[in-house]
Amino acid sequence: MPRGQGQHRDRTATPAGSFLWSGSSDTRVANNLSNISDESSIFKPVSSADWDTLLTDLIEDGQIEGQDQLTNKNPTSRVKLLLRYYYVLTQQRPTNPDEMSVDHIIPSKEFESTVEEELQRYEHHIANLAELPSRDNSTKGDKSLDEISDPWLMSQVSQYTGIDEEEFDKYCDITDIEELVEVRGKRLKEEFLEGRRFLLDVK
């Protein structure tokens, strides 16, 4: 990825940057284009400290800029954008992004059947989400990790979730969600920040 392109993507992937080009106003687009130059801040990566704060708030509190990301019926567009950027930074980019879809590691059916509200809120937590090739995601369906028996599907799920096949039985029930959030959430943050440092040459 060319450095300038990567830095631009780094900024537009943030909550503020994702709205820079939102809306249909010709004036807004014209103003944005006229302000672009080699020194434009749009090509400067967001500081690592800002990314650290954003990811900490999202993983620990389920919030982005004070807005709850856990109470919607589906994963929010902001969370899905950050998840996609995570796969870019960790160089797990799919050949065709349109053929990827978001999967719940611990299936939604587990959350729908529990009466424990404290656990229900983690259904769409970023640590419980992974992008899978759409065909594999369809095959997986609402199976929990310990219900997957096909070797190819197991390897794909392991690759995109970062969970070793030997550990599938550790994250298959809703009672495992808090440990998943703690363990995978920490790893997502570390790999996200390390990926930025490597690809964008930032501190």
Buried (B, 14 or more C-beta within 10 A) or exposed (E): EEEEEBBBBBBBBBBEBBEEEEEEEEEEEEEEEEEEEEEEEBBEBBEBEEBEEBBEBBBEEBBBEEEEBBEEEEBBEBBBBBBBBBBBBBEBEBEEEEEBBBBBBBBBBBBEEBEEEEBBBBBBBBBBBBBBBBEBBEBBEEBBBEEBEEEEBBEBBBBBBBBEEEEBEBBBBBEBBBEBBEBBBEEBBEBBBEBBEEBBEBE
